[in-house]
Amino acid sequence: MPTTARSRPDGSPPPAAVEEPTAAVAAAAEDRGTRRVGKVPWRVRWRRDRTLILMTLPVILLLLIFNYVPLLGNVVAFQDYDPYVSNNGITAIFHSPWVGVEQFSRMLDDPLFWDATQNTIVLFLLQLVFFFPVPIALALVINSVIRPRVRAVAQAIMYLPHFFSWVLVVTVFQQILGGAGIIAQTLEKHGYSGFDLMTDADLFKYLVVGQAVWKDAGWGIIVFLAALSAVSTDLYEAAAMDGAGRWRRMWHVTLPALRPVIALLLVLRVGDALSVGFEQFLLQRYAVGAGASEVLDTYVWNVGIQNGDFSYAAAVGLVKGVIGVCLVLGANKVAHLLGEQGVYKK
């Protein structure tokens, strides 16, 4: 508001009235100054960040070509797709007849689809119970018990199987647990009957979980150890001064520091629930039979590639992908309710 000037004691005329700027005017001026200072022309940003932008272009192109462009092919799930109706498979999409949701109705009536879905869910639950906690437990042991030099050696040994292909992993287990493996031969030499765990359909689901633990537990250990490295040692020292023992410090300091990472990986794992593996099960399919090893990924391969029923396989894959997205969103919502960030913020 404008101030009213008073006359001076000597009778001289008062100075001109000075109008005080209101809060809105001051805020607007500050905002204009901020925009004027913070706004950088795109040419300046291009000259500043062009190296980073050019470095990311190959990755963006790979994502577009191999991850997003193939999504357009899901249109065949609503067709009776015939790749031989035209000169090539791409133009055949435009000449194939539309059938609407017929492929999805067929999927719901297919008992083999439900058997594969049941195997997939059972294997996911087993991996969630037996595989997911193993890297956490090993990371806690390595971080709190082993000395730094021994820790580095143990971490490298545990991480090494992550680089093995599934062909090599299955071969190693075959040489150990197969009918001609080391354990079976040792038992036969001592008068006991051998066994072949690699062809036992009843124990196959536990076998593949053990293979996944041996192969990928080391990768999880590195992730959790990286999260533990960010924990301040002052917290451990303060807890020790308060009388907290090793288990108390682990429960009140270490595990709370791992909660965001655990929540993030759990959300991603739940979203990938229907993708328990492809190559691992395909390699062992003929050893235990399709009844024990058939999951949704191998079912899509068998129906689409081997039998040539591309539309039906696309419908199954599309439903699998939609359910996976819904699981990610639902698990992320639960993480938000529990106070964690999850995959993305609110």
Summary of the structure (lengths in Angstrom):
residues: 346
radius of gyration: 31.2
end to end distance: 41.6
largest distance: 125.9
contacts: 919
relative contact order: 0.09
helix: 72%
strand: 1%
